């Protein structure tokens, strides 16, 4: 997927089919829109494009970082993602100017796909009614999507964030259509785990929302390969003095350490991206009276994790019935 950062680098594309939105988490409702864009572009031999914004216009904590979001969009089949920096200068552009100057004149959008609840433009005054009116003026076809629902509850990024922070990972995974995950860069830590006999990869999670502190059975994804492992999230309460780099987890969370012990893995991956998929919580974070007791518990955690993972299949979440396409 080609990624374009900034308005000034935008050019026109062949028969553009454009999805417009933040798409935080790329949840089931988002995936429905993005897949429809990718499918339509293939049918008309056009270009599937996402126009998104970074940082979050509502200054929300992120389910996914921008890089994580881009990877998910690419996996769905999107060909181009245009990332617009949401700053003060951009925030004062009116809804009509945004559609006319950027989507129509710069990109040449022939189709615009968007969720019915999406707001845009100065003071978020633009909505689907604005798009319907402008589609007649600027001659693009508009597809509106109602919010996907589970029962009577609409699927929203805000609700999924709440589920993750409360530890309701299975429920959140069903709405995301995949296990809750964190993408981060592997950084150097204090080497405490290595000295205890369990070398771990320390993760800088790129400001993504994290599950509660504790120990988890996980899959670590590196270069599209999945490895089994056990992950710790927390503040290392057993050790009174901690070195290393404090990690920024999310806007509404305390700073936490994330480290994962990957089974049968010995590669040097400092500075590389690593995605951690949370499969099941093993236990809560606790303080131990000595490093020796901690080592005993780590061995138990590994044994418990192996019970949950092999033989292991990625959780398959049943599709949620989509609201009608208008």
N, C-alpha and C positions, 0 to 999 in steps of 0.2 A: 504494500500500500504506500502511495506517495503522500507525504505529509507536508503541508504548506503552512508556515507560520507567518501571519501578518497579512493585512489587507493589501498592501502594496505589491505583494508577490502573486496575487491572484491573477489568473488568466482565464480566457474562455475555453470551454471543453466541448467535445462532441456530444450533442444531445444530453445535456446534464440532467440527471435525476437527483434531486437534492433533499437530504434529510436535515432538518433544522432543529437543534436542541442541545442541551447540556449532556444528556445521556449518562449521568453519574451512575456507576454500577452496571450499566448496560444490562438492566434487568429484563424480565420477560416482556414487559410492555415496550421497552426500547428495542429489543431484538425483533419484535414483530414489525416495527417500522423499518428498521435497518434491512431486514431480510426482504421486505417488500420493495425497497429501493434497489437492492442488488438484483432481485429478480426482474424488475421492470427494465433496468438498464440492459440486462442481457437480452431481453425480448426485443428491444428497439435498437440494439447495438449502440447503446449510448454509454455514458460514464456515470457510475454510482459515486455520489459525493456526500460527505457529511460536513456541515458547517457547525462548528461547536465553539465553546468559549472557555477561556482559562485566564485567571482563576474563576471559581464559581461566582456567578453574578449575585447570588444571595448570600455569599460568604459562608456557606454551609461547610461543615466538616465533610470530607470526601469519602465516599465508599471506595472509589478507585482514584488513584493518581492519574494524571494525563497519560503517561506512558502505558499504564495498565489498561486504560480506556481504549487507547489506540490499538493495542494488541487484540483486544476483544472485537473491535470493529473490523479489523483485518480478517479475523477468523470467520466472520460472518460473510465476508465477500465484498466489503467496501473497497473501492479502488483508490479514492482520494479523500483525505481529511484536511479541511481548512480550519486551522486553529486561530481564532481571533482573540487577541489579548484584551481582556475586559478591564479597561482602565477608565479614568475619569473622562478622557477625551472621547472614547468610544461610547460611554454611557449617556452622552448628551445627544447622540444621533437619533433623530426621530424614527419611528417605526417605518413610515413611508420612505424616508431617505435610505434607510438600511435596505429595504427590499429593492428599491429602484436602482440605487447606486452600486450595491454590492451583489445581490443575488441576480438581478436582471442584467445590468450593464457590464459588470465585471465577469461574472460566471456564465451568464447567458442561460440561466435556469429555464428549462422547458416544463419541468415537473417539480413541485415542492410538496414533500411529505412531512407532516407535523402532527404532534399530539394536540387534541382539541383544547387542552388546558394550558398550552404553552403561551407565555407572555414575553414580549420583546419590545425593544425601542426605548426611548427616553421615558423614565418613570414607569416602565413596563406597561405603557398604554396600548401597545399593539397586541392583538389577539386574533383568534381565528376569523372573526368578522372582518377585521382589517385585511387579512389575507384574502378572504373571499372578494372583497371590494377591489383590491389591487390586482387580483388575478384577471378580472375583466378589463382593467385598464392596460396592464402590461402583457396580457396574452400568455400567461402560463397556466398550466393545469394544477389544481390543488387537490390533494388527498388528505382528508382529516381522519384521525384515529381517536376513537373514544378510549378512555383509560381501561387497560386490562384489569380484571378483578379476580379475586379469590373469594367466592361466596359474595357477600355484600360489601367486602372491603376492597377499595381500589389499591392496586400495586403502586407504591410510591417510593422514591429514594429515601424520603424522610422516615417512613415506616421501617424500611429495611435497615437503615442506620440504627434505629432504636432497637431492633431485634438483635443486631450484632453486638451492640454495647451491653445488652442485657444477657448475652450468652445464649440466645435462642438461635443457634447456628443452623439447625436443621430447617427450621421455619424460614430463615433468611435464604438458605440455599435453594429452597423450592421456588422462591420468588425471583432469585437470580438465575435459575435454571442450571446451576452448577454449585459445587461447594464454595462456601465463603473462603476468600483467599486474600493474601496480601502480597504485593509485589514490592521488592526493595533491592537495594544495592548491598552486596556483601562487604562489610567493613572490618577493620581490625578491632578486636575487643581486648579484654584484660588477660586472656589465655587461662582464666581460672578453670574452665571446663577441661581444657587440655591437660592441665596439671592434675586434674582428678581422674584422667584416663578416658575422657569423652570429648574429643575435639569437636567444636561446634562452629557453625557459620553464624556470625552476628549480622543482623539485618537492620539496615536503615529503611524504614517502611514508607518513605516518601509522603508523609502526612496523611496516610490512609487511616480510616477508622479501624480500631483493633478490637478483637474479642476481649473478654475479661482476663485478668491474670490467671495463670494456671499452666498445666502441662497437657499437651494435646497430641494425639496420634495424627500425623500429617502426611501429605505427599509433597515432596519438594520437586518443583519443575525447573529443569535447567536445560536449555537448548532443546526444548520440546520433548525431553525425556523425563519420565516420572520416577522418582526414587522415594522409598519409604523412609520415614523418620519420626522422631519425637521432638516436639517444639516446646520451648519454655517462653512464657511471657510474664514479666514481672520486674521486681526491683531488687532481686538477689538479697533477701532479708537475712540469709545465713551469714553473710559477710558484712562486717561493720564498715570496712573501708572498700570502696569500689573505685577502680580506675575506669578508663575508657571514655567514650564519647557519649554524652547524654543525647538520647534520640527523641525527636519530636514526633509523637504518634498521631495526634489529631487535635483539633482545636479544643475539644471539650474533655480531653483525657490528660491524666498525669503522664509525665515522661516515663517510659518503660523500656526495658531491654527485651529484645527478641533474639533468641538463638535457637538453632535447630541442629540436632545431631542426626546426620544422614547415614543410613545403614549402607555399608559396603561402598563408600564413596571417599576417595582420597585426592581429588583434584584441587589444585589451587585456583580458587574462584574469587579472590579479592577484586573488588571493583566491578564484578559482573552482576547482572540482574538475576534474581532468584525469586520464584513465586512459591508461596507456601499455601497449600490448600488444607483447611482444617476439617478433619474427618470426624473426630470424636474427642471430647474432653476426657482426660484420664483422671485428673485430680485438681484440687485448688492449690494455689501457692501456699507454702508454709515455711516456717523457720525451723531449722534443725540445730540441735545443740552442738554439733561438731561437723566438720567436713566428712568424717567417716560415716556418720549416719546419713548424710546427704548422698554419698556414693551408694550406699545400700538401697536407698530409695530410688535413685536413678536406674539401678539395675532392675528393680521391680517395675519401674515405668516402662523400660524397654521391653521387658517380657510381656507386660500388659498390652503395649502397642502392637507387638508382633501378633498377638491373638486377634486383634481387630483388623489388621491389614492383609495378611495372606490367608488363603488366596483372595485377591482383592479386585473388585470391579468398581469403576467409577460410579457413584450413585446416579441412578437414572430417575430424573424427576418427570412425572407425568405432565404432558402439556396442559396449559390452562386455556380454556375456551376463550378465544379472542372476541372482543366486542366488534360489531359490524364495521366494515370499512365504508366510509362515505366519500 
